[in-house]
Every structure is written in structure tokens, then in C-alpha cells.
Amino acid sequence: MTPAMLGWVARLNPFKTPDTQRLAVLFGIVYFAQGMWYLPNQTITIVLKERGLSAGQVATFFSITTVPWLIKPVYGLVSDFVPLWGRRRKSYLVLTSALAAGAGAMLAVADDHGYWRLAILFTGMGLGLAFTDVLVDALMVENGRPRGLTGAFQSVQWAAIYGATVIVGILGGWLAEHRNLHLAFAIASGFPLVSLVMTLLFIHEAPAPADREAFRQTWAAIREAVRAREVWVVAGFIFFFNFSPSFGPALLYYQTDHLKFSQQFIGLLGSLAAVAAIVGAAIYAPLSRRVELKRLISLAITIAVVGTLAYLLYRDRASAIAIDIVFGCVGMITQLAFLDLAAKACPRRVEATFFALLMSVFNGGMQVSQITGGYLYDWLGYTPLVLISAAMTALAWLLVPLVRIDLIAARAREEARAREAAAAPAS
């Protein structure tokens, strides 16, 4: 790169201090570890299939292992209410990273991968990673909101998880081809171990004594947040936006039955979309610091509508590659705008609980969206599904004035200014 280009990149980089750079690296590593949890999935599926299990039985297996991800607000409550060894985040992160690494390591060295041993230990690994996810998101909100970096930090997180997705797609297929569960678990378990080491070295957290007064303040914060209109309006807005009937499995049926794409090519499309999503995350990081959140949300809805309508042109391999790459990029920008809103709307002192709650709403909306989209595809076909999905997404524009995004963003900026003012005498 030329000096001019290096200077331009440095200006766009939102992480100007060693502290924010350290946190960005930590968040990226932890989210990458979460993405690598899916590395053994394809190998597990083919191994269980060859043991005579039906598709429904394999689906039941994965339903068991994903239970820890469905109760994430519980982890937030535990972390917010009960400091461990004087810390609300760091101590739990050490334990949960160790749990994920330990469960994965046990599967890596196990002589036998029986159904229930596999299910219990893989679920234990998921429990460690799901709890870790909640803790890291709490740190992201606590450290990002006062610095105005929630959007930038989440860009790093999601770039990391999609980076892992690319590797899972390529390496996971090779491991499945060789039926090598031991190596799959050995690789997947190594990243939570890295997260554990980085937690010990990189997180500097103020003590949070487990006394009656701290408990009372946390409980008061939860009660106030539950009664607040703002949190529930944001939750409803996020759910409605994600609820618009999406393609999900319907797109796979369309690709397979109508376009006659091979499974290998469909997998390649997924990897290309993941790479594009990383680009989208890189774009959002500086964008979130330069454009007002309300404008970003409105732009995100517009992008989502246009991107959805583009799937009407999804006719062959060339159009599929082009649309999946573009939508992978702009879809990530859209997603990060809504996650940024969720982070800025979280009440103080209970960041872990309420961000986990909003993420459960986010994920729940996506699941309902995919189910609804699947049935609409069965009843009406592909083109009507695209049109309905775009129309439902466009209706989110009507809800923007109700959310008071400017007020939420202004409160976050005020918190950032207060932090800078408090730090000024020490500098």
C-alpha cells in the first residue's frame, strides 16, 4: 500500500486506542470460536446417518444440542445478579471457555462416539459457548456504548463468525468425507481455549462485590427496564423486521428443484455469501461512526427491500452468484444496524440480560420468518414469496417513527461524552 492509502485506512479504523484494539481482538476471537462450534456438524450428520438414524432422528439430535442457545437470557441474569470471585464477566468467561474447550477435548480423545455421549458433551460445549456469547455481548455493550463503538465492535464480531463459516464450509466437508470426528472436535475445541487465555490477559474489569446493595441496584435496574416503553418497542421493531417471510429452506428447495443446482454449488454459494458478509461488516464499522443511527436503520430497510426484490432475477448460476454475493454484503450491513440499535437500547447494569433478551427476539423473528416463508413457498411458489417478503419488509418503515431511534442514539452519545469528561482529568 502507498502511504496515502495507509493513512486513509488508519482514518477509517475506529479503534484508535490500545484498549479498544485489545477488546476488538478479544471479541473477534470469541465469536470465531462460536462459529467453529459448527465444524463437526456435517461429520456428525453423515456418521449418524450411516449408523441407520433417520433424518428426523438426526434433526432431534441437533435440537438437543442447541437448547443452551435458547435460554441465553438466563445466563445474563446470572452474570448481572451474581458476581463470581468479585467479577460479573471475567470469572464466568474463564469458566465457560474452559467448559467449551474441555467438552470438545473429551470428544476429540473419546474412543467411542455413542449417541448420548456425543449429545451430552456437544451440548456441554454449546452451553459454554452460548454463555460466553452472552458475557462477551455484555462487555461489548458496556465498553462500546460509552465509546460510541457498539457498531464497530459488532462488525468485528460478525466478520469473525462469518470468517469461521467460510472455514466450516470448506474444512467441514473434508472432515465429513473422511468421517474424522476426532480431528473435527480437536480443532473446534482449540478456539475456546484461546478465548480463555485471552480473557485472562485482555479483560480488565472493575470489582463488583456480591453484596445486598449491589443486588438491590441490579434488581431495581431490571424492574425499571421491564417497565420502560423503549426496550419493548425496540424488541417489537426488531421482531417485526426479522419476521417478514424469508427464504430459508424455501430457497434451497428452489435451488435444487427448479434451478437444478448441485449441493456442492449451493455450498459454494454459502461460502461466497459469507465472504461478502465479512466485507459488509468491514464497511459498517466506519459507517456506524459517521452516519446517524436513524438514517442507517432507514437505509437498512431500503437495502433489504431492494435486495429481496433482486431475488426475482435469481434464474441461473451467474445470477445466483451475483445476488448471493451482493446480498451477503448488504444483508450484513442491515443486520448490524439493527444489532447496533439493540446494543444502544440496553439498560445500564443489566446489559447481559437485556442484550441476550433482544438477541433472542432477533433470532426468534428469524426462525418464525423461515417457517412462514417455507409454508408460503409450498402454497404460493417462489415469486409470490419474494413479493410478500419485500412488502412486509417495507412495512417496517412505518414503525421507524415509533421507535425514537434519535433519542436512543442521543442517550448513547451523552454517555460517551460523560465518559470522556470523566477521563479527561486523568489524561
C-alpha angles and dihedrals in degrees: 000000000000120000089252092055092046089052091050091051091048091053091051093048105101094197103083102157132060088241095057092041090053092050092047091054091047093050091047094051094048093049091045088055090053091052091050090057085080093057095096094045098093092044091048090050096052093043093052090045091054089051088063100260116148124235089256092053091050090049088052090053092055091044088059093049094050095054092098089061092056096061100048095132088065090062089050091054092049093049094043095047106033118046112203118217089346096307132095097201116012099056093048091047090057091051097043094046089049090050092052093045093044096049091048092048091051090054090047093058099033115122092210129038098198117175098256096038088051092047096047097046095041089050089050089052089050091049091055092048095044091051089046090051092056093048094049091047088053090052089048092055095041094049101029102049097056089048096043089242105116091110093046094048091049090050088059092046096051094041087056095049092048089047087057089048091059091052092044090054094052104032094035091060092051092049091049091049089056094037088231106160093158094060092042092056093041091057095042093049094052095070098058085052089056088049090054093053092046091049090057093047104033110036117085107181128176115240117267108195117211097234133138094257093053089049091050092050092049092048090048089051091052093048091049092048093048090054093045116107092209099066094050094045089053090047091051092046092051092047094049093049092050093041095069103117106270132194102246109139089359090070091052090053090049092048093048104037103033106024094034093222116171119241089245091056091046088053090051090053089054092052092048091050090050091053089049089050089057088055089050091052090050090052094049095052096071092028091061090059096049106038127060114253094236091056090047091052092049090047090048092055091048092049091048092052094048092043092051092050089051088070088073084076092052096119111129144003096285095050091043092055093046096046096043092050094048094042091046089058100041092038089060091050089052093048093048092051090058093043088051089054090050092051093049092048095054115114118240120261092019100059094130094053099045099039088051088049092051090047090052088053089047093050093041091054090052093050093049088046093055093046092049091046091051093054093044089053090052092048104036109014135237104303096050089048091055092049094047091047092051092047093050091048091051090055088067087076088071091059097051095087090052094057097061092217092172090059092049092048092045091053090052091050091049090052089051092050091048090052092050091049091050091050095046099083090052094053 
